[in-house]
Amino acid sequence: MEDSKDKPGRLSALSYLAAVLVITVAGVGLAMYLRPSFGHTVLRLAGLEKPLRAASGSFYTIRVQPIFARHCVGCHGERMAKAQLRLDSFDAAMRGGKHGSVVMAGNAQSSVKDSELYFRITLPADDDRAMPPSGKEPLTKDELKVVRLWIEHGAPGTLPASAVKGAPRLVAPITIPQFDPEAVRRSRAGHDKLVLVLQEKFPGMITYESRDSDKLEVNAALYGRRFGDAEFKTLEPLAGVIIRLDLSGTAVTDGSASLLSKMQSLRQLRLLDVDGLTGTLQALASLKSLKSVAIDGPIPGETLATLRSRRVTLYRGLRNENTYVLVWDIPTRLFHWIVVVLVFVSWLSADQGYMQVHLWSGLSLLALLLFRLIWGLFGSTTSRFSSFVRPLPQVIRYLKGMAGGNKLLYAGHNPAGGLMVIALLGVLLAQAVTGLFATDGVRFTAPLSFWITEEASVEVTNWHGMIFNIILLLVWFHVVAVCFYLWVKGDNLIRPMLTGRKHRAHVPESLEIVFAHPVIALGVLFCTVALVAFVAF
């Protein structure tokens, strides 16, 4: 009997390998059939299928992909792919997921009806199958329409966006870039120390374009004829980062033409009320980044032709030393003087015991203060907090410069005045709010005093009285400062707050004031009055 170990096997090695290959191919084929996404992967690896790509100007790229990125990629992207479905690219969206295609390209009716993706995104938020899941922001009606139109057109990646009719108007999402202090520090490292030195030497003249920019804005017009070629020379190391320059009313001459030609980042230039700048004007032709020039003299013909060919905007000024410029809008002026009247009425009515009059004047004051806070964000240029609220170090530099004889020009509030405005608004608002909870314990009870205990109401009433003393102190400082500017500096701040107009000699040429429509102010005031009435009554 033969030894069983010497008995040959039933399959040869070649047959076995062939069987393994067949079973493997069959298994892979079955897996490809049952898991289409896996099938696409195999075909890609074998070079039998090319990745699908969407054109840059296609309806998918411009309209559909941003919707997927906003609502879907968090669960169906590179980091996480639920059900093996990814929607972070056109190719991935068309490949589908574990259970097959989710977008069915076909005729307008069947494609939408059979597309699992569209079915899921239109489900109620409380449905377990809904996309995005409950708790996530659902697609808007316009976004759903965009996806439906894309599928109805066959879910293409090349169809131009303009070819899809009836799509909702595209509204770009508002994004706020993140502030990176370290990146800003690195970008300013080459010139930040010099900027600090020059800011100390010329308070208020040099500022950065924004808190995250390394570009500079220079307003030499603040120093008038005291700023000449020698002072301009100190800016030479910064020539490459200056984007806005105002030399209006200065003593700069053609001796600075070569320095001006080095400012290749310069976008805006103002040269109003500056004489004899033929050479300087010729240098403008070399400034490739220049977008606008304000000047009240003639520009050499060749330079003018060059500027016009580059579509540089030219502003022509008119010299007239006896003109007045509108700087304050009507709502801001009315607010100022009505507040003065209401503060006086509030004091007098409380002093004489007319508490109902005191209540109504206080509520009116509160409505006006809320109006001013909103108007300070959305009102005219000089009324906005951004135009006069400055960091404390800049206020100190302004006061030092003024003490040293520097005559800095501001259309609206200067840095010190801006600080006073914020202080007055703050204490007046505190006074009005505490008044809502006050009581005299006998005849008068404020509208919101029942929200707190009687002891707390009495305490708030005491604060109400103390805050008024602070108001009196600030008003005194304010009056003293206004009189100082009028009688010492020769700058009348009272007349502009009455007429709205300020003498041209006290207004920087570089400022372009945009005035908000008074109807907007009426709408804001209506809202604040309604809010105060709702809270108080």
Secondary structure as GFF3:
##gff-version 3
##sequence-region A 1 537
A	DSSP	three_ten_helix	4	6	.	.	.	ID=ss1
A	DSSP	alpha_helix	13	34	.	.	.	ID=ss2
A	DSSP	alpha_helix	36	45	.	.	.	ID=ss3
A	DSSP	alpha_helix	59	59	.	.	.	ID=ss4
A	DSSP	pi_helix	60	64	.	.	.	ID=ss5
A	DSSP	alpha_helix	65	71	.	.	.	ID=ss6
A	DSSP	three_ten_helix	82	84	.	.	.	ID=ss7
A	DSSP	alpha_helix	90	95	.	.	.	ID=ss8
A	DSSP	alpha_helix	108	114	.	.	.	ID=ss9
A	DSSP	alpha_helix	116	121	.	.	.	ID=ss10
A	DSSP	alpha_helix	141	152	.	.	.	ID=ss11
A	DSSP	three_ten_helix	161	163	.	.	.	ID=ss12
A	DSSP	alpha_helix	181	188	.	.	.	ID=ss13
A	DSSP	alpha_helix	192	201	.	.	.	ID=ss14
A	DSSP	beta_strand	206	208	.	.	.	ID=ss15
A	DSSP	beta_strand	216	219	.	.	.	ID=ss16
A	DSSP	three_ten_helix	220	226	.	.	.	ID=ss17
A	DSSP	alpha_helix	229	233	.	.	.	ID=ss18
A	DSSP	three_ten_helix	236	241	.	.	.	ID=ss19
A	DSSP	beta_strand	242	246	.	.	.	ID=ss20
A	DSSP	three_ten_helix	254	256	.	.	.	ID=ss21
A	DSSP	alpha_helix	257	261	.	.	.	ID=ss22
A	DSSP	beta_strand	268	271	.	.	.	ID=ss23
A	DSSP	alpha_helix	278	282	.	.	.	ID=ss24
A	DSSP	three_ten_helix	283	286	.	.	.	ID=ss25
A	DSSP	beta_strand	292	295	.	.	.	ID=ss26
A	DSSP	alpha_helix	301	309	.	.	.	ID=ss27
A	DSSP	beta_strand	313	316	.	.	.	ID=ss28
A	DSSP	beta_strand	324	326	.	.	.	ID=ss29
A	DSSP	alpha_helix	330	352	.	.	.	ID=ss30
A	DSSP	alpha_helix	355	378	.	.	.	ID=ss31
A	DSSP	three_ten_helix	381	383	.	.	.	ID=ss32
A	DSSP	alpha_helix	385	388	.	.	.	ID=ss33
A	DSSP	alpha_helix	392	403	.	.	.	ID=ss34
A	DSSP	alpha_helix	415	435	.	.	.	ID=ss35
A	DSSP	three_ten_helix	449	451	.	.	.	ID=ss36
A	DSSP	alpha_helix	454	487	.	.	.	ID=ss37
A	DSSP	alpha_helix	494	499	.	.	.	ID=ss38
A	DSSP	beta_strand	501	503	.	.	.	ID=ss39
A	DSSP	three_ten_helix	504	506	.	.	.	ID=ss40
A	DSSP	alpha_helix	518	536	.	.	.	ID=ss41
###
